[in-house]
Amino acid sequence: MIFIVAKFTVKPEWSDRWMDLTRDFTEATRQEPGNLWFDWSRSVDDPHQFVLVEAFHDDAAGSHVNSAHFSAAMKAMPQALVKTPEIISERIDAEGWGQMGEMTVHE
């Protein structure tokens, strides 16, 4: 799968509106065939930083970046950002999340 983590540093005046700005993009991406997850988190250390964790089946990432909603998001998001997002994007040998080996929770 393709595993992606991206950090977005948002202008202070956009921090409380970031999730609204990205809502259509997020919902459309989650509906794409081959999308495994597309999850936003807000930093506990910096209220202006959002982290996106996303994953796609190997053959689905290309159609994602060529989609109309991706193009629209790439045009809409820069107005709210302090700088170009940072990203790690890697093809990994996995099908999804696994259990953490260093800790076991007995349910």
Biopython code that builds the backbone (N, CA, C, O; Angstrom):
import numpy as np
from Bio.PDB.StructureBuilder import StructureBuilder

atoms = [
    (1, "MET", "N", (0.837, -1.177, 0.000)),
    (1, "MET", "CA", (0.000, 0.000, 0.000)),
    (1, "MET", "C", (0.883, 1.242, 0.000)),
    (1, "MET", "O", (2.077, 1.166, 0.287)),
    (2, "ILE", "N", (0.288, 2.381, -0.323)),
    (2, "ILE", "CA", (0.957, 3.666, -0.230)),
    (2, "ILE", "C", (0.530, 4.281, 1.105)),
    (2, "ILE", "O", (-0.659, 4.474, 1.359)),
    (3, "PHE", "N", (1.507, 4.584, 1.946)),
    (3, "PHE", "CA", (1.251, 5.149, 3.277)),
    (3, "PHE", "C", (1.796, 6.569, 3.289)),
    (3, "PHE", "O", (2.963, 6.790, 2.962)),
    (4, "ILE", "N", (0.963, 7.532, 3.662)),
    (4, "ILE", "CA", (1.319, 8.944, 3.583)),
    (4, "ILE", "C", (1.007, 9.631, 4.912)),
    (4, "ILE", "O", (-0.057, 9.434, 5.499)),
    (5, "VAL", "N", (1.954, 10.435, 5.365)),
    (5, "VAL", "CA", (1.740, 11.315, 6.512)),
    (5, "VAL", "C", (2.158, 12.710, 6.061)),
    (5, "VAL", "O", (3.277, 12.907, 5.588)),
    (6, "ALA", "N", (1.255, 13.672, 6.209)),
    (6, "ALA", "CA", (1.552, 15.046, 5.806)),
    (6, "ALA", "C", (1.241, 16.003, 6.952)),
    (6, "ALA", "O", (0.224, 15.863, 7.631)),
    (7, "LYS", "N", (2.124, 16.976, 7.160)),
    (7, "LYS", "CA", (1.939, 18.006, 8.192)),
    (7, "LYS", "C", (1.575, 19.315, 7.519)),
    (7, "LYS", "O", (2.238, 19.746, 6.576)),
    (8, "PHE", "N", (0.523, 19.942, 8.007)),
    (8, "PHE", "CA", (0.044, 21.217, 7.486)),
    (8, "PHE", "C", (0.111, 22.256, 8.600)),
    (8, "PHE", "O", (-0.538, 22.098, 9.634)),
    (9, "THR", "N", (0.894, 23.321, 8.398)),
    (9, "THR", "CA", (0.955, 24.414, 9.363)),
    (9, "THR", "C", (0.036, 25.519, 8.856)),
    (9, "THR", "O", (0.260, 26.109, 7.799)),
    (10, "VAL", "N", (-0.999, 25.777, 9.638)),
    (10, "VAL", "CA", (-2.099, 26.647, 9.230)),
    (10, "VAL", "C", (-1.935, 28.037, 9.864)),
    (10, "VAL", "O", (-1.489, 28.169, 11.004)),
    (11, "LYS", "N", (-2.306, 29.058, 9.100)),
    (11, "LYS", "CA", (-2.303, 30.414, 9.649)),
    (11, "LYS", "C", (-3.256, 30.464, 10.842)),
    (11, "LYS", "O", (-4.318, 29.841, 10.810)),
    (12, "PRO", "N", (-2.886, 31.201, 11.894)),
    (12, "PRO", "CA", (-3.731, 31.232, 13.103)),
    (12, "PRO", "C", (-5.196, 31.551, 12.825)),
    (12, "PRO", "O", (-6.082, 30.975, 13.457)),
    (13, "GLU", "N", (-5.457, 32.444, 11.906)),
    (13, "GLU", "CA", (-6.853, 32.811, 11.623)),
    (13, "GLU", "C", (-7.626, 31.699, 10.907)),
    (13, "GLU", "O", (-8.846, 31.789, 10.770)),
    (14, "TRP", "N", (-6.937, 30.662, 10.452)),
    (14, "TRP", "CA", (-7.584, 29.533, 9.776)),
    (14, "TRP", "C", (-7.669, 28.286, 10.649)),
    (14, "TRP", "O", (-8.343, 27.323, 10.283)),
    (15, "SER", "N", (-7.002, 28.289, 11.787)),
    (15, "SER", "CA", (-6.923, 27.066, 12.599)),
    (15, "SER", "C", (-8.287, 26.494, 12.963)),
    (15, "SER", "O", (-8.492, 25.283, 12.882)),
    (16, "ASP", "N", (-9.202, 27.337, 13.354)),
    (16, "ASP", "CA", (-10.524, 26.843, 13.741)),
    (16, "ASP", "C", (-11.422, 26.537, 12.547)),
    (16, "ASP", "O", (-12.505, 25.975, 12.716)),
    (17, "ARG", "N", (-10.985, 26.901, 11.340)),
    (17, "ARG", "CA", (-11.776, 26.655, 10.129)),
    (17, "ARG", "C", (-11.151, 25.618, 9.205)),
    (17, "ARG", "O", (-11.720, 25.292, 8.164)),
    (18, "TRP", "N", (-9.982, 25.098, 9.578)),
    (18, "TRP", "CA", (-9.258, 24.170, 8.706)),
    (18, "TRP", "C", (-10.095, 22.934, 8.353)),
    (18, "TRP", "O", (-10.145, 22.524, 7.193)),
    (19, "MET", "N", (-10.739, 22.355, 9.343)),
    (19, "MET", "CA", (-11.521, 21.147, 9.071)),
    (19, "MET", "C", (-12.717, 21.455, 8.167)),
    (19, "MET", "O", (-13.132, 20.600, 7.384)),
    (20, "ASP", "N", (-13.265, 22.648, 8.264)),
    (20, "ASP", "CA", (-14.343, 23.041, 7.343)),
    (20, "ASP", "C", (-13.805, 23.194, 5.923)),
    (20, "ASP", "O", (-14.447, 22.777, 4.959)),
    (21, "LEU", "N", (-12.626, 23.795, 5.805)),
    (21, "LEU", "CA", (-12.016, 23.991, 4.479)),
    (21, "LEU", "C", (-11.719, 22.658, 3.797)),
    (21, "LEU", "O", (-11.855, 22.537, 2.580)),
    (22, "THR", "N", (-11.320, 21.668, 4.572)),
    (22, "THR", "CA", (-10.911, 20.374, 4.003)),
    (22, "THR", "C", (-12.021, 19.319, 3.998)),
    (22, "THR", "O", (-11.803, 18.194, 3.550)),
    (23, "ARG", "N", (-13.206, 19.679, 4.494)),
    (23, "ARG", "CA", (-14.284, 18.682, 4.646)),
    (23, "ARG", "C", (-14.671, 17.987, 3.336)),
    (23, "ARG", "O", (-14.726, 16.758, 3.285)),
    (24, "ASP", "N", (-14.939, 18.755, 2.282)),
    (24, "ASP", "CA", (-15.348, 18.139, 1.013)),
    (24, "ASP", "C", (-14.256, 17.234, 0.462)),
    (24, "ASP", "O", (-14.536, 16.135, -0.015)),
    (25, "PHE", "N", (-13.017, 17.695, 0.526)),
    (25, "PHE", "CA", (-11.871, 16.919, 0.079)),
    (25, "PHE", "C", (-11.768, 15.616, 0.864)),
    (25, "PHE", "O", (-11.573, 14.546, 0.288)),
    (26, "THR", "N", (-11.898, 15.718, 2.169)),
    (26, "THR", "CA", (-11.802, 14.549, 3.039)),
    (26, "THR", "C", (-12.914, 13.538, 2.733)),
    (26, "THR", "O", (-12.650, 12.347, 2.569)),
    (27, "GLU", "N", (-14.146, 14.019, 2.659)),
    (27, "GLU", "CA", (-15.277, 13.116, 2.411)),
    (27, "GLU", "C", (-15.183, 12.455, 1.047)),
    (27, "GLU", "O", (-15.475, 11.267, 0.910)),
    (28, "ALA", "N", (-14.774, 13.219, 0.032)),
    (28, "ALA", "CA", (-14.649, 12.645, -1.317)),
    (28, "ALA", "C", (-13.523, 11.614, -1.373)),
    (28, "ALA", "O", (-13.671, 10.561, -1.994)),
    (29, "THR", "N", (-12.412, 11.916, -0.731)),
    (29, "THR", "CA", (-11.283, 10.978, -0.736)),
    (29, "THR", "C", (-11.646, 9.683, -0.024)),
    (29, "THR", "O", (-11.267, 8.604, -0.480)),
    (30, "ARG", "N", (-12.365, 9.769, 1.069)),
    (30, "ARG", "CA", (-12.762, 8.560, 1.805)),
    (30, "ARG", "C", (-13.684, 7.674, 0.983)),
    (30, "ARG", "O", (-13.792, 6.479, 1.259)),
    (31, "GLN", "N", (-14.344, 8.227, -0.011)),
    (31, "GLN", "CA", (-15.241, 7.449, -0.875)),
    (31, "GLN", "C", (-14.525, 6.843, -2.081)),
    (31, "GLN", "O", (-15.122, 6.050, -2.809)),
    (32, "GLU", "N", (-13.280, 7.194, -2.305)),
    (32, "GLU", "CA", (-12.543, 6.679, -3.465)),
    (32, "GLU", "C", (-12.314, 5.181, -3.342)),
    (32, "GLU", "O", (-11.995, 4.687, -2.261)),
    (33, "PRO", "N", (-12.475, 4.456, -4.445)),
    (33, "PRO", "CA", (-12.080, 3.044, -4.434)),
    (33, "PRO", "C", (-10.574, 2.968, -4.149)),
    (33, "PRO", "O", (-9.789, 3.694, -4.760)),
    (34, "GLY", "N", (-10.188, 2.122, -3.258)),
    (34, "GLY", "CA", (-8.775, 1.962, -2.962)),
    (34, "GLY", "C", (-8.264, 2.814, -1.813)),
    (34, "GLY", "O", (-7.129, 2.632, -1.374)),
    (35, "ASN", "N", (-9.073, 3.737, -1.316)),
    (35, "ASN", "CA", (-8.662, 4.494, -0.132)),
    (35, "ASN", "C", (-8.861, 3.619, 1.088)),
    (35, "ASN", "O", (-9.946, 3.074, 1.293)),
    (36, "LEU", "N", (-7.831, 3.482, 1.894)),
    (36, "LEU", "CA", (-7.913, 2.668, 3.106)),
    (36, "LEU", "C", (-8.275, 3.514, 4.315)),
    (36, "LEU", "O", (-9.072, 3.090, 5.152)),
    (37, "TRP", "N", (-7.698, 4.708, 4.416)),
    (37, "TRP", "CA", (-8.079, 5.677, 5.435)),
    (37, "TRP", "C", (-7.540, 7.039, 5.060)),
    (37, "TRP", "O", (-6.612, 7.171, 4.263)),
    (38, "PHE", "N", (-8.147, 8.046, 5.657)),
    (38, "PHE", "CA", (-7.809, 9.447, 5.408)),
    (38, "PHE", "C", (-8.211, 10.189, 6.674)),
    (38, "PHE", "O", (-9.342, 10.660, 6.792)),
    (39, "ASP", "N", (-7.274, 10.292, 7.627)),
    (39, "ASP", "CA", (-7.583, 10.738, 8.980)),
    (39, "ASP", "C", (-6.764, 11.966, 9.385)),
    (39, "ASP", "O", (-5.535, 11.968, 9.314)),
    (40, "TRP", "N", (-7.475, 12.997, 9.807)),
    (40, "TRP", "CA", (-6.855, 14.224, 10.298)),
    (40, "TRP", "C", (-6.698, 14.181, 11.811)),
    (40, "TRP", "O", (-7.546, 13.636, 12.518)),
    (41, "SER", "N", (-5.598, 14.763, 12.304)),
    (41, "SER", "CA", (-5.384, 14.988, 13.735)),
    (41, "SER", "C", (-4.815, 16.382, 13.912)),
    (41, "SER", "O", (-4.167, 16.926, 13.018)),
    (42, "ARG", "N", (-5.069, 16.947, 15.080)),
    (42, "ARG", "CA", (-4.519, 18.260, 15.408)),
    (42, "ARG", "C", (-3.428, 18.062, 16.449)),
    (42, "ARG", "O", (-3.608, 17.306, 17.404)),
    (43, "SER", "N", (-2.308, 18.729, 16.271)),
    (43, "SER", "CA", (-1.190, 18.606, 17.198)),
    (43, "SER", "C", (-1.585, 19.045, 18.605)),
    (43, "SER", "O", (-2.291, 20.039, 18.776)),
    (44, "VAL", "N", (-1.131, 18.308, 19.602)),
    (44, "VAL", "CA", (-1.361, 18.716, 20.992)),
    (44, "VAL", "C", (-0.351, 19.777, 21.423)),
    (44, "VAL", "O", (-0.541, 20.427, 22.451)),
    (45, "ASP", "N", (0.722, 19.958, 20.649)),
    (45, "ASP", "CA", (1.759, 20.932, 20.970)),
    (45, "ASP", "C", (1.599, 22.248, 20.218)),
    (45, "ASP", "O", (2.017, 23.298, 20.707)),
    (46, "ASP", "N", (1.000, 22.195, 19.039)),
    (46, "ASP", "CA", (0.858, 23.390, 18.202)),
    (46, "ASP", "C", (-0.556, 23.416, 17.634)),
    (46, "ASP", "O", (-0.861, 22.625, 16.741)),
    (47, "PRO", "N", (-1.422, 24.289, 18.116)),
    (47, "PRO", "CA", (-2.814, 24.302, 17.659)),
    (47, "PRO", "C", (-2.987, 24.703, 16.195)),
    (47, "PRO", "O", (-4.092, 24.647, 15.654)),
    (48, "HIS", "N", (-1.892, 25.105, 15.565)),
    (48, "HIS", "CA", (-1.957, 25.507, 14.161)),
    (48, "HIS", "C", (-1.389, 24.430, 13.231)),
    (48, "HIS", "O", (-1.220, 24.664, 12.035)),
    (49, "GLN", "N", (-1.099, 23.266, 13.779)),
    (49, "GLN", "CA", (-0.551, 22.184, 12.967)),
    (49, "GLN", "C", (-1.522, 21.006, 12.931)),
    (49, "GLN", "O", (-1.987, 20.524, 13.964)),
    (50, "PHE", "N", (-1.811, 20.562, 11.717)),
    (50, "PHE", "CA", (-2.679, 19.412, 11.490)),
    (50, "PHE", "C", (-1.872, 18.340, 10.771)),
    (50, "PHE", "O", (-1.040, 18.640, 9.914)),
    (51, "VAL", "N", (-2.129, 17.094, 11.129)),
    (51, "VAL", "CA", (-1.433, 15.966, 10.524)),
    (51, "VAL", "C", (-2.465, 15.084, 9.836)),
    (51, "VAL", "O", (-3.483, 14.715, 10.423)),
    (52, "LEU", "N", (-2.184, 14.758, 8.600)),
    (52, "LEU", "CA", (-3.053, 13.889, 7.808)),
    (52, "LEU", "C", (-2.349, 12.549, 7.625)),
    (52, "LEU", "O", (-1.228, 12.490, 7.119)),
    (53, "VAL", "N", (-3.013, 11.476, 8.040)),
    (53, "VAL", "CA", (-2.506, 10.120, 7.839)),
    (53, "VAL", "C", (-3.444, 9.455, 6.845)),
    (53, "VAL", "O", (-4.646, 9.339, 7.084)),
    (54, "GLU", "N", (-2.878, 9.022, 5.728)),
    (54, "GLU", "CA", (-3.714, 8.436, 4.675)),
    (54, "GLU", "C", (-3.036, 7.215, 4.079)),
    (54, "GLU", "O", (-1.814, 7.078, 4.134)),
    (55, "ALA", "N", (-3.839, 6.334, 3.510)),
    (55, "ALA", "CA", (-3.306, 5.139, 2.872)),
    (55, "ALA", "C", (-4.215, 4.731, 1.721)),
    (55, "ALA", "O", (-5.433, 4.904, 1.760)),
    (56, "PHE", "N", (-3.572, 4.183, 0.699)),
    (56, "PHE", "CA", (-4.269, 3.726, -0.502)),
    (56, "PHE", "C", (-3.690, 2.390, -0.931)),
    (56, "PHE", "O", (-2.513, 2.106, -0.708)),
    (57, "HIS", "N", (-4.535, 1.569, -1.552)),
    (57, "HIS", "CA", (-3.989, 0.402, -2.241)),
    (57, "HIS", "C", (-3.030, 0.923, -3.303)),
    (57, "HIS", "O", (-3.227, 2.016, -3.833)),
    (58, "ASP", "N", (-2.005, 0.158, -3.615)),
    (58, "ASP", "CA", (-0.953, 0.600, -4.545)),
    (58, "ASP", "C", (-1.477, 1.243, -5.816)),
    (58, "ASP", "O", (-0.935, 2.252, -6.266)),
    (59, "ASP", "N", (-2.502, 0.685, -6.390)),
    (59, "ASP", "CA", (-2.972, 1.156, -7.689)),
    (59, "ASP", "C", (-3.974, 2.303, -7.596)),
    (59, "ASP", "O", (-4.464, 2.769, -8.624)),
    (60, "ALA", "N", (-4.289, 2.768, -6.388)),
    (60, "ALA", "CA", (-5.318, 3.794, -6.224)),
    (60, "ALA", "C", (-4.773, 5.202, -6.035)),
    (60, "ALA", "O", (-5.513, 6.172, -6.193)),
    (61, "ALA", "N", (-3.505, 5.330, -5.704)),
    (61, "ALA", "CA", (-2.951, 6.653, -5.403)),
    (61, "ALA", "C", (-2.953, 7.563, -6.631)),
    (61, "ALA", "O", (-3.185, 8.766, -6.508)),
    (62, "GLY", "N", (-2.698, 7.006, -7.798)),
    (62, "GLY", "CA", (-2.680, 7.810, -9.024)),
    (62, "GLY", "C", (-4.017, 8.442, -9.325)),
    (62, "GLY", "O", (-4.081, 9.620, -9.678)),
    (63, "SER", "N", (-5.091, 7.675, -9.192)),
    (63, "SER", "CA", (-6.415, 8.234, -9.458)),
    (63, "SER", "C", (-6.783, 9.275, -8.410)),
    (63, "SER", "O", (-7.545, 10.198, -8.697)),
    (64, "HIS", "N", (-6.248, 9.136, -7.187)),
    (64, "HIS", "CA", (-6.506, 10.133, -6.136)),
    (64, "HIS", "C", (-5.925, 11.489, -6.540)),
    (64, "HIS", "O", (-6.631, 12.498, -6.515)),
    (65, "VAL", "N", (-4.653, 11.517, -6.910)),
    (65, "VAL", "CA", (-4.017, 12.803, -7.230)),
    (65, "VAL", "C", (-4.507, 13.387, -8.550)),
    (65, "VAL", "O", (-4.276, 14.563, -8.828)),
    (66, "ASN", "N", (-5.172, 12.587, -9.355)),
    (66, "ASN", "CA", (-5.734, 13.085, -10.617)),
    (66, "ASN", "C", (-7.222, 13.391, -10.520)),
    (66, "ASN", "O", (-7.850, 13.712, -11.528)),
    (67, "SER", "N", (-7.797, 13.296, -9.326)),
    (67, "SER", "CA", (-9.231, 13.522, -9.156)),
    (67, "SER", "C", (-9.558, 15.016, -9.114)),
    (67, "SER", "O", (-8.700, 15.847, -8.817)),
    (68, "ALA", "N", (-10.804, 15.333, -9.413)),
    (68, "ALA", "CA", (-11.270, 16.724, -9.375)),
    (68, "ALA", "C", (-11.219, 17.282, -7.958)),
    (68, "ALA", "O", (-10.860, 18.444, -7.765)),
    (69, "HIS", "N", (-11.576, 16.462, -6.955)),
    (69, "HIS", "CA", (-11.551, 16.973, -5.581)),
    (69, "HIS", "C", (-10.132, 17.215, -5.084)),
    (69, "HIS", "O", (-9.916, 18.114, -4.271)),
    (70, "PHE", "N", (-9.168, 16.445, -5.548)),
    (70, "PHE", "CA", (-7.769, 16.699, -5.196)),
    (70, "PHE", "C", (-7.320, 18.020, -5.802)),
    (70, "PHE", "O", (-6.701, 18.841, -5.125)),
    (71, "SER", "N", (-7.627, 18.221, -7.055)),
    (71, "SER", "CA", (-7.265, 19.467, -7.736)),
    (71, "SER", "C", (-7.891, 20.675, -7.049)),
    (71, "SER", "O", (-7.225, 21.690, -6.845)),
    (72, "ALA", "N", (-9.163, 20.570, -6.692)),
    (72, "ALA", "CA", (-9.854, 21.670, -6.007)),
    (72, "ALA", "C", (-9.207, 21.948, -4.650)),
    (72, "ALA", "O", (-9.046, 23.107, -4.269)),
    (73, "ALA", "N", (-8.839, 20.908, -3.929)),
    (73, "ALA", "CA", (-8.208, 21.090, -2.616)),
    (73, "ALA", "C", (-6.840, 21.756, -2.750)),
    (73, "ALA", "O", (-6.483, 22.609, -1.937)),
    (74, "MET", "N", (-6.081, 21.372, -3.765)),
    (74, "MET", "CA", (-4.753, 21.959, -3.957)),
    (74, "MET", "C", (-4.849, 23.451, -4.287)),
    (74, "MET", "O", (-3.909, 24.207, -4.041)),
    (75, "LYS", "N", (-5.971, 23.864, -4.838)),
    (75, "LYS", "CA", (-6.191, 25.290, -5.121)),
    (75, "LYS", "C", (-6.724, 26.028, -3.889)),
    (75, "LYS", "O", (-6.380, 27.190, -3.673)),
    (76, "ALA", "N", (-7.551, 25.375, -3.089)),
    (76, "ALA", "CA", (-8.206, 26.029, -1.944)),
    (76, "ALA", "C", (-7.325, 26.093, -0.699)),
    (76, "ALA", "O", (-7.397, 27.070, 0.048)),
    (77, "MET", "N", (-6.510, 25.093, -0.461)),
    (77, "MET", "CA", (-5.785, 24.991, 0.803)),
    (77, "MET", "C", (-4.647, 25.996, 0.995)),
    (77, "MET", "O", (-4.452, 26.454, 2.121)),
    (78, "PRO", "N", (-3.889, 26.363, -0.033)),
    (78, "PRO", "CA", (-2.739, 27.258, 0.195)),
    (78, "PRO", "C", (-3.075, 28.579, 0.879)),
    (78, "PRO", "O", (-2.253, 29.100, 1.633)),
    (79, "GLN", "N", (-4.250, 29.128, 0.638)),
    (79, "GLN", "CA", (-4.628, 30.399, 1.276)),
    (79, "GLN", "C", (-4.579, 30.326, 2.796)),
    (79, "GLN", "O", (-4.400, 31.346, 3.461)),
    (80, "ALA", "N", (-4.737, 29.131, 3.349)),
    (80, "ALA", "CA", (-4.805, 28.948, 4.795)),
    (80, "ALA", "C", (-3.480, 28.507, 5.412)),
    (80, "ALA", "O", (-3.386, 28.364, 6.631)),
    (81, "LEU", "N", (-2.459, 28.290, 4.588)),
    (81, "LEU", "CA", (-1.213, 27.706, 5.082)),
    (81, "LEU", "C", (-0.099, 28.726, 5.269)),
    (81, "LEU", "O", (-0.008, 29.714, 4.541)),
    (82, "VAL", "N", (0.745, 28.466, 6.259)),
    (82, "VAL", "CA", (1.928, 29.281, 6.518)),
    (82, "VAL", "C", (3.050, 28.912, 5.561)),
    (82, "VAL", "O", (3.808, 29.772, 5.111)),
    (83, "LYS", "N", (3.148, 27.614, 5.255)),
    (83, "LYS", "CA", (4.240, 27.125, 4.410)),
    (83, "LYS", "C", (3.787, 25.872, 3.674)),
    (83, "LYS", "O", (2.722, 25.320, 3.952)),
    (84, "THR", "N", (4.597, 25.442, 2.750)),
    (84, "THR", "CA", (4.328, 24.214, 2.008)),
    (84, "THR", "C", (4.300, 23.029, 2.982)),
    (84, "THR", "O", (5.195, 22.891, 3.815)),
    (85, "PRO", "N", (3.283, 22.182, 2.879)),
    (85, "PRO", "CA", (3.208, 21.025, 3.784)),
    (85, "PRO", "C", (4.428, 20.110, 3.660)),
    (85, "PRO", "O", (5.060, 20.021, 2.608)),
    (86, "GLU", "N", (4.734, 19.441, 4.761)),
    (86, "GLU", "CA", (5.794, 18.437, 4.797)),
    (86, "GLU", "C", (5.138, 17.070, 4.636)),
    (86, "GLU", "O", (4.025, 16.849, 5.114)),
    (87, "ILE", "N", (5.838, 16.146, 3.957)),
    (87, "ILE", "CA", (5.192, 14.860, 3.664)),
    (87, "ILE", "C", (6.196, 13.714, 3.696)),
    (87, "ILE", "O", (7.367, 13.863, 3.346)),
    (88, "ILE", "N", (5.693, 12.580, 4.125)),
    (88, "ILE", "CA", (6.372, 11.293, 3.948)),
    (88, "ILE", "C", (5.390, 10.437, 3.170)),
    (88, "ILE", "O", (4.248, 10.256, 3.591)),
    (89, "SER", "N", (5.826, 9.916, 2.048)),
    (89, "SER", "CA", (4.978, 9.080, 1.207)),
    (89, "SER", "C", (5.796, 7.868, 0.789)),
    (89, "SER", "O", (6.785, 7.992, 0.067)),
    (90, "GLU", "N", (5.377, 6.698, 1.248)),
    (90, "GLU", "CA", (6.144, 5.477, 1.006)),
    (90, "GLU", "C", (5.234, 4.315, 0.620)),
    (90, "GLU", "O", (4.116, 4.188, 1.119)),
    (91, "ARG", "N", (5.723, 3.492, -0.257)),
    (91, "ARG", "CA", (5.073, 2.221, -0.558)),
    (91, "ARG", "C", (5.575, 1.232, 0.499)),
    (91, "ARG", "O", (6.780, 1.025, 0.645)),
    (92, "ILE", "N", (4.646, 0.630, 1.227)),
    (92, "ILE", "CA", (5.038, -0.315, 2.272)),
    (92, "ILE", "C", (4.342, -1.649, 2.052)),
    (92, "ILE", "O", (3.296, -1.724, 1.408)),
    (93, "ASP", "N", (4.938, -2.691, 2.594)),
    (93, "ASP", "CA", (4.400, -4.035, 2.469)),
    (93, "ASP", "C", (3.442, -4.289, 3.625)),
    (93, "ASP", "O", (3.813, -4.885, 4.636)),
    (94, "ALA", "N", (2.206, -3.830, 3.462)),
    (94, "ALA", "CA", (1.175, -4.015, 4.482)),
    (94, "ALA", "C", (-0.182, -3.925, 3.805)),
    (94, "ALA", "O", (-0.304, -3.403, 2.697)),
    (95, "GLU", "N", (-1.183, -4.433, 4.472)),
    (95, "GLU", "CA", (-2.559, -4.371, 3.978)),
    (95, "GLU", "C", (-3.417, -3.441, 4.816)),
    (95, "GLU", "O", (-4.547, -3.126, 4.443)),
    (96, "GLY", "N", (-2.881, -2.999, 5.952)),
    (96, "GLY", "CA", (-3.628, -2.163, 6.879)),
    (96, "GLY", "C", (-2.893, -2.094, 8.195)),
    (96, "GLY", "O", (-1.711, -2.425, 8.277)),
    (97, "TRP", "N", (-3.601, -1.660, 9.232)),
    (97, "TRP", "CA", (-3.005, -1.527, 10.557)),
    (97, "TRP", "C", (-2.762, -2.906, 11.165)),
    (97, "TRP", "O", (-3.539, -3.837, 10.952)),
    (98, "GLY", "N", (-1.690, -3.022, 11.911)),
    (98, "GLY", "CA", (-1.400, -4.218, 12.675)),
    (98, "GLY", "C", (-1.393, -3.876, 14.156)),
    (98, "GLY", "O", (-1.452, -2.703, 14.526)),
    (99, "GLN", "N", (-1.323, -4.882, 14.992)),
    (99, "GLN", "CA", (-1.263, -4.645, 16.431)),
    (99, "GLN", "C", (0.167, -4.312, 16.850)),
    (99, "GLN", "O", (1.133, -4.840, 16.298)),
    (100, "MET", "N", (0.277, -3.438, 17.824)),
    (100, "MET", "CA", (1.563, -3.030, 18.366)),
    (100, "MET", "C", (2.180, -4.205, 19.134)),
    (100, "MET", "O", (1.549, -4.771, 20.026)),
    (101, "GLY", "N", (3.399, -4.557, 18.783)),
    (101, "GLY", "CA", (4.052, -5.695, 19.410)),
    (101, "GLY", "C", (4.613, -5.411, 20.788)),
    (101, "GLY", "O", (4.794, -6.331, 21.586)),
    (102, "GLU", "N", (4.892, -4.140, 21.078)),
    (102, "GLU", "CA", (5.519, -3.787, 22.345)),
    (102, "GLU", "C", (4.535, -3.670, 23.503)),
    (102, "GLU", "O", (4.944, -3.499, 24.651)),
    (103, "MET", "N", (3.226, -3.760, 23.204)),
    (103, "MET", "CA", (2.217, -3.598, 24.252)),
    (103, "MET", "C", (1.017, -4.469, 23.927)),
    (103, "MET", "O", (0.582, -4.554, 22.778)),
    (104, "THR", "N", (0.498, -5.105, 24.946)),
    (104, "THR", "CA", (-0.706, -5.901, 24.784)),
    (104, "THR", "C", (-1.749, -5.426, 25.766)),
    (104, "THR", "O", (-1.474, -5.288, 26.958)),
    (105, "VAL", "N", (-2.932, -5.177, 25.276)),
    (105, "VAL", "CA", (-4.056, -4.801, 26.137)),
    (105, "VAL", "C", (-4.988, -6.001, 26.182)),
    (105, "VAL", "O", (-5.451, -6.478, 25.146)),
    (106, "HIS", "N", (-5.258, -6.481, 27.378)),
    (106, "HIS", "CA", (-6.142, -7.621, 27.545)),
    (106, "HIS", "C", (-7.564, -7.094, 27.664)),
    (106, "HIS", "O", (-7.905, -6.383, 28.610)),
    (107, "GLU", "N", (-8.367, -7.450, 26.707)),
    (107, "GLU", "CA", (-9.751, -6.934, 26.647)),
    (107, "GLU", "C", (-10.693, -7.805, 27.429)),
    (107, "GLU", "O", (-11.889, -7.524, 27.488)),
]
sb = StructureBuilder()
sb.init_structure("model")
sb.init_model(0)
sb.init_chain("A")
sb.init_seg("    ")
for serial, (resi, resn, name, xyz) in enumerate(atoms, 1):
    if name == "N":
        sb.init_residue(resn, " ", resi, " ")
    sb.init_atom(name, np.array(xyz, "f"), 0.0, 1.0, " ", f" {name:<3s}", serial, name[0])
structure = sb.get_structure()
